[in-house]
Amino acid sequence: MGTTTTETRVLLHRHRPFVLLCAEQVASSVGRQITALALTLLAVTGLGTGPFGAATLLALTYLPGAVLSPLAGALVDRVRLRRLLVTVTALQTLIVASVPLAGAVGHITLPHLYAVAVVSGTLTFTLSIALQAALPRVVASERLLGANSALTAARTSGQIGGPAPGGVLVGLLGADTALVAGSAAYAVEALFLLALPAALNHPVGAGKSAGVKSLTAELGKGLEVVRAEHRLRRMVLAGAGLNLGSGAAAALYVLYASRDLALPAWQLGATYAAYSAATLVGAMVAGRFGKAAGLWRATQLFGVGAGAAVFLIPAASLGLAFPVLLAYQVCYGITGTVWMISMTTAQQLVTPEGMRGRVAGLVQAVLLATVPVGALAGGALAAWFGTVPVLTGSAVVALLAAATLWASGSPPPVQSGLTQRRQWFSRR
């Protein structure tokens, strides 16, 4: 159970369905990076929108995930999974391609870009939930930690490689034409997903029964899983607080580094490059820490580490700004990645088969909802109190949220048929 193949002894890098998922992650990440860069530059330089318009474009990419993820999770548990993956990615290809098509006829508008951001965000977060549900059906449960680490590394490689060619294409062809490359990356992703095993098209959840009452009941069952798993619930709430603080800091980061610290563009870019490299390192070491200490302990340690790292952003105002911000990106990249891989693996292990979509949707909604809230709140408060005080307060929020993982009094894990797969609660 939990995998579509009996070849559980095959190395992951030789396991064809898993290799396809890794290739999909690279293509998807490249597509997202090019699309995000080109859309923002098109809005700012092509349509002359101001800071609020650019911030709105970013917020609209997160809003669908915060609002619609639970419904997307219920959909994932009902339908043929491979078909859903391919359909979502094909739609992503078309929606991104609509921008260069509009550019060809000379009719690109800001509402069009906003619509692309909303639809693309909806498709992206639906795909994320579907892939979380698909992975335990592709690899055995005891290999999930290594599989999640490898997928994160594949995704990071796309994040490293995406912005550079995206910037070149924007410079040479223009932002709207560069989106052709983003659309092509999504098309390649769809081909990789189409090659996944046909067994993924057999629903294991609620089936096709529809209706509002049925949907509400299904979402309630997913919520019950999160409630029953006390430590999973604590990880989700801590992650929401951590995203709230770090989201506020991220919203002010570019403005703070360029205006307050007077960092040149190459140094600012270097800090982002350091983060991408650190994320790759985090993906490489996550499995080692998860196996040595257990997923719960790894989540505790690296969650607090990620929260503490945010303090390095306001600390850069004290001197040595560039090295301190480099240190922040490295520390946050490693700790945040290990924390997220550990949490995602734990969630997959404790969720019953057939309910992974609903649980992933609910968890994703909670984690995403605080990102735009933190970003908007950080920007508003900075106008009143100044950038450094708000950055410091954001770090306090992030650290306190992560520290709740260490609160005493947690009950033992619920015992059931999943007990063997709940080894993440304790040291291995």
Secondary structure, 3 states (H helix, E strand, C coil): CCCCCCCCCCCHHHCHHHHHHHHHHHHHHHHHHHHHHHHHHHHHHHCCCCHHHHHHHHHHHHHHHHHHHHHHHHHHHHCCHHHHHHHHHHHHHHHHHHHHHHHHCCCCCHHHHHHHHHHHHHHHHHHHHHHHHHHHHHCCHHHHHHHHHHHHHHHHHHHHHCHHHHHHHHHHHCHHHHHHHHHHHHHHHHHHHHCCCHHHHCCCCCCCCCCHHHHHHHHHHHHHHHHHCHHHHHHHHHHHHHHHHHHHHHHHHHHHHHHHCCCCHHHHHHHHHHHHHHHHHHHHHHHHHHHHHCHHHHHHHHHHHHHHHCCHHHHHHHCCHHHHHHHHHHHHHHHHHHHHHHHHHHHHHHCCCCCHHHHHHHHHHHHHHHHHHHHHHHHHHHHHHCHHHHHHHHHHHHHHHHHHHHCCCCCCCCCCCCHHHHHHHCCC
